[in-house]
Amino acid sequence: MQTAILDTNFIITCVKQKIDFFRILEETGFKIIIPAQVVQELKKISSRDGFETAKNSELALKILEKNNFEKINLKKKDVDKGIIKFAKENQETAIATLDREIKRKTKNRKIVIRGKKNLEIA
């Protein structure tokens, strides 16, 4: 089974655009990995950011509660650097991100949002 690691902005954007990312990734054969640090970021955002972002983060947390995924600890405070390190150590893992720096610094396959409702594996 293929694996995919998801970052915070990817999850929030999927929620905002009403993309059922869990269903799509699972149907295409991916096991989903979400770092504990991403969950922490979602909790922090849901309690303090602007209304729409906080609402989307809160909904994202509810979606995470209802779905199965592997939670890992990146052992880094900076989530992006942790994802980059994890990706370099696990080349077979796809990265679901909107972050240009993560995309540029890794050679892994990427899962990106195309249009308003589609995910694409590049």
N, C-alpha and C positions, 0 to 999 in steps of 0.2 A: 504494500500500500504506500502511496505517495504521502508526503507530509508537507504541510504549509504552515508557516509562522505568520501571525497577523500582528500588525502594529495598531496603535491607538487611532490615528487619523483614518486608516482604512475602515476600521470598525464603525467609527462615528459617521463617516461619509456614507457607508452602506446603510446605516440606520436612517440617516437623513433622506437618502434617495429611495428608501423602502426596498432595498435589495436583500433578498433572503440568502445571505452569504453562506450560512451554515448548510442549507439545503443544496445550494449550487455546488459548493465545494465537496460535500459528501457524495452527491450524485456523480461527480466527476472523479471519484476515487481518492479524495484527499482525507487524511487524518489531520485534524486541526490542532495546532499548538498555539497557545496564548501565554506569553510570559506573565508571571505574577506582577511584574512592574507595570504592565499594560493595564491590568485590572486595577491596580492602585491609582494609576493616572486617571482612569475612568471615574473612580470614586472621588478623587480630588476635583476633577472638572465638574462632576455632577453637583458638588456642593458649593461651588464658588463662581463659575464662569457665567457669561451672559445667558439669558433665559433659554434661547433656542439650543445652544450648545449643551447647557446643563441638562435640559430635557432629553436631548438625544443621547447623552452619556448615561443618564438614568435608565432610559429604555434599553440601551446597549447592555447594561449590567443585568437587567431582567432577562434579556435574550440569552446572555451567557449562562445564567442560572438554569435555564430550561434546556440547554443543549450540552452534549458531551464534547469535551475537548481535553487535551493534555495541558496541564498547567506546569510551566517550568520556571526555575529561578535563574535569571541571567547572570547573577552575581556581579552586577554593575549597577551603579546609580543612574547613569545615563542610559536610557532605554534604547535609543538609536545605536549607540556604540555596542551595547549588549547584543542587539539583533544582528549587527554587522559581524561581530565576533562569532556568534552562533552560526550564522550563514556560512562563514568561511570554514568553520569546523564541520559543517554538515552540508556539503555542496549539493546533495540530492534534494534538500528541502527547498521548496518554492517560498518566495517572500511576497506576502500580500501587503503592499505599502503604496503610499502616494508620495513618499519622501524622496526627493531627487538625490540627496546625499547617499541614502541607503542603496538606491538603485545603482548609482554610479560606482560605489565602493564594493559591490558584490557582483559575482558572476552567475549567481543562481538564477533559475527561472523566476519570472515575476508574475504575480497575479494583479492585474490592474482593472480599474473600472472603465468600461467603454460605454459611451452614451449615458443614458439615465438609468438603465436597469440591467446591464450586462457585465459579467466578469470575463476577462480574457487572460489566458495563460500565454505569456510571451517568453 
